[in-house]
Amino acid sequence: MREKFSAGQIDAALYLLARAQASPAELTILIADQVNTELSQHMDSVKQESCTAIDRIGRAMGIFPTHRLIDDVGSVTSAIRRFPAEARGVVEQFIAAAHITKGRQARYQLAYDRISANIRPARRGKDSAKDCLILETYLEVVTRLRAGGFTKPVAFLTTNSDDYEAKGLPNRLHPELAADFANTVTDYYASFLATRFGLFPHRP
């Protein structure tokens, strides 16, 4: 239902999920504990938001039979009404396929340091504590993986581009974050579609 979340983004998300669910797995998904908590807290309200939007679509579709554009509008609206449950099921599959990660206590201080110094993803006038802790959690995990000899590509995916990208340069990481991502050899992506082709460029 999001304006920027196209059918192509959905296809890409499902593609990545299938790679994570494959046996053997072709992709490992990491979800920070803070992200998992927020998903749990907001899942019901987002589902209700979708239901409300779909109710509006259902009412609007009532005009089509009058114009003889759709014969069986009931079957169409019935299919559409299954969307919230289907979409929630996909999110739950992502969570089930993922490894939930939690940063160590030292990362809380590093997150606070970002806020104090106004270093991205922190921004003045915005509560950035959660965003900074999420980033520090991922950086810690990847740092430990690299130290252990892990050499495969790592993708950091966020649709929160305002806090991560250079102003006026879409899909370009903000300079304040460049060193952190370079040190951990982590690639930045602002969409499922970009992530899908970044990680699996030659795969159908």
Secondary structure, DSSP 8 states (H G I E B T S, - for coil): --TT--HHHHHHHHHHHHHHHSSS-S--EEEEHHHHHHHHHHHHHHHHHHHHHHHHHHHHGGGTGGGTS-S-HHHHHHHHTTHHHHHHHHHHHHHHHEEEE---HHHHHHHHHHHHHT-TT--TTS--HHHHHHHHHHHHHHHHHHHTT--S-EEEE-S-HHHHB-TT-TT-B-HHHHHHHHHTTEEEESSHHHHHHHH-TT--
